[in-house]
């Protein structure tokens, strides 16, 4: 009996971790957490970058689609020029800018809409204004333009019928002189000098309603 009591009084070794083992465990945990946080950061960064690229691609595609629809819906809008007291068709096409009237309105409002596309150093801008019975240039000048294609620049060409019935492209089209719209409009969107790695877009829009029903096209004084 006394032997058992004596054995029970002998201290037994305690089970547990030593200080070195605890330090090693904490170090490994810290290392794993650091690797995990780095991996999460990389994944989140790539996700945000891919989301930004996708959002920009969708915005660009939507803008190109709206421009394409508006060009297909180009209308030979006429107005009276008070200076010469004659009626003219509105369509001002240059190699780097275009103003026209379309039956398409992005705001889904009824009536004709005047569109204007032009280049600036930071991209392609669009201006919209209602097209009433007069020249819409003044309302376009007062409207606030919107940057729709950052980093891009637009170039325009216009299809016409030459005298020998062959179709050619030219760099400008003034409906005030020709009294009609071109047969088609070609628009090329490319990256400007300040941007890189931007996808190139092209729009070829045939204009079915290119002649005014009451105004005869003027092809006598046109020099191509």
Buried (B, 14 or more C-beta within 10 A) or exposed (E): EEEEEEEEEEEEEEEEEEEEEEEEEEEEEEEEEEEEEEEEEEEEEEEEEEEEEEEBEEEBEEBBEBBBBBBBBBBBBBBEEEEEEEEBBBBBBBEBBBBBBBBBBBEEEEEBBBBBBBBEEBBBBBBBBBBEEBBBBEBBEEBEBEBBBBBBBBBBBBBBBEEEEEEEBBEBBBBBEBBBBBBBBBBBBBBBEEBEEBEEBEBEBEBEEBBBEEBEBBBEEBEE
